[in-house]
Amino acid sequence: MKSETPRILVADDDKFYLMMFEELIADLGYECLCVTNGLEAMEKVRTFMPSLIISDVLMPGMDGFELTRRLKADPLTMHTPVLIVTSLSDMASKVKGLECGASELLSKPIDETEFRIRVKNLLKVARYETYLFEHGKMLEGEVVSKSAQLEKAFSKIRGVYIETVYRLTLAAEYRDKETGGHIKRIPLYAQLLARYMGLSEAEVEAIYFAAPMHDVGKIGIADAVLLKNGKFNKDEIEVMKKHTTIGANILRASDSDILATAEEIALTHHESWDGSGYPRGLSGDNIPMSGRIVHIVDIYDALRSRRPYKEPFDHKTTLGILNDEKHRFSPEVMKAFLECGDEFNRLFKENQIGEMDIVMDAIAL
C-alpha cells in the first residue's frame, strides 16, 4: 500500500472549529486544507485530491448534506470517505447524513480523542479499499492493462485538446488587449454558479471548459474597431455585436459536448432575459442556461475590471449595479448569483494576472 502523507480537506464556516481541526490534523502528521463552504470544497477537491473529507452540515450556500451527496455522485470522489461533523443531534439528521453517503458522523462539541480515532480508522479503511482495488486490477491482467493504457491515452488527448482550446482563446483575447486573468476567472465563476444551481457535474464541466471561448468571435472583428482606444460609436457597436455569430460559426457542428456548449455560449452570452439583448433578441427560457450563466458572470468581471475610461468597481458596488439591472437576467440565475456573491469576490481576488483593458464588455451596461 502507498505510504504517501494523507491529505484531509475540511469544510466548516466556524473559524474556531477550522483552527481546531487544522491543529488536530497537523498533530497527526497529515496535510490539511481548510475551506469555509461547500462550493469552495467542490472547487478545491479536484486539485487537492484529499484522502478524507471532513464537513460541517450548516454552511452557507451548500450545506454538508448536499456536499456529501455531490461528492458521492462524482466518479472522482465517490470512494473518498466523508466524515460529517455537526451540532445537529436528532436522529433524522444522522440518518440523512448516512443516506447522503457519509462514512461517519461526529457530534459537536468535538472530543479530540474520538476525533483522532475516527480519522485514523477512516484513513485505514480508505487505504485498504485502495489496496484491494489496485490488487484487483492487477489480477485482471492484460485486459486491465490495455484498458489503463487506453484510458491514459484518452486522458492525454483530452488534455491536449483542452490546452489547444485555451491557447486559441488566448489568441483571440490578446487581439482585444485582454489578459489571462479574464479568461481564467470566467470559467471559475461559471463553474461555481452552475454547480450552485444544481446542474450535473457533466454539465458543470462542459460549461467550465467552454466558457473561456465566449468571445472567440472577436478574432473576426477588424482591428480598427476592436482595438479602438475608447468608447464605440453606434456603428462600431453593431460591428462588435457580430462577434457572437462569428464565434458560433467558428465552433458550430462539433461532436464534442464542450464545443457544442461553447457554440451555445458564444451565440447567447449577450442575450437578455427581457429580450433586449443580441444577436437574436431571445428572451426568457429561450436562452439556454449556459448562456444565461456566462452572461451575468461576464458582466460581473467587466464591472470589476479597469477600463481606459473608468476605475474598477468594488464587489459591493458591482452587486448593486447588477441588481438594478436584474430584469436583464434570469431570476433563477440572479438569485443564485446573489446568494453566492461572496464566492465571486473570493475568486476575483484569488485570480489576478495583471489586468489590462477589457474592450467588448464596455457595451454590456
DALINUR-V372981 format. One line per field, one symbol per residue. burial: 1 if it has 24 or more other C-alpha atoms within 12 Angstrom, else 0. A space follows every 50 residues. Layout:
burial = ???
//
This chain:
burial = 00000111111111001101110110000111111111111111100111 11111111111111111111110000111111111100000011011101 11111110000000110111011001100000000000000000000000 00000000000100110111111111111111111111111111111100 10111111111111111111100011110010000010111111111111 11000001111111111111111000111001110011111111111111 11111010000000100110110001111111110111011111101100 000010111111110
//
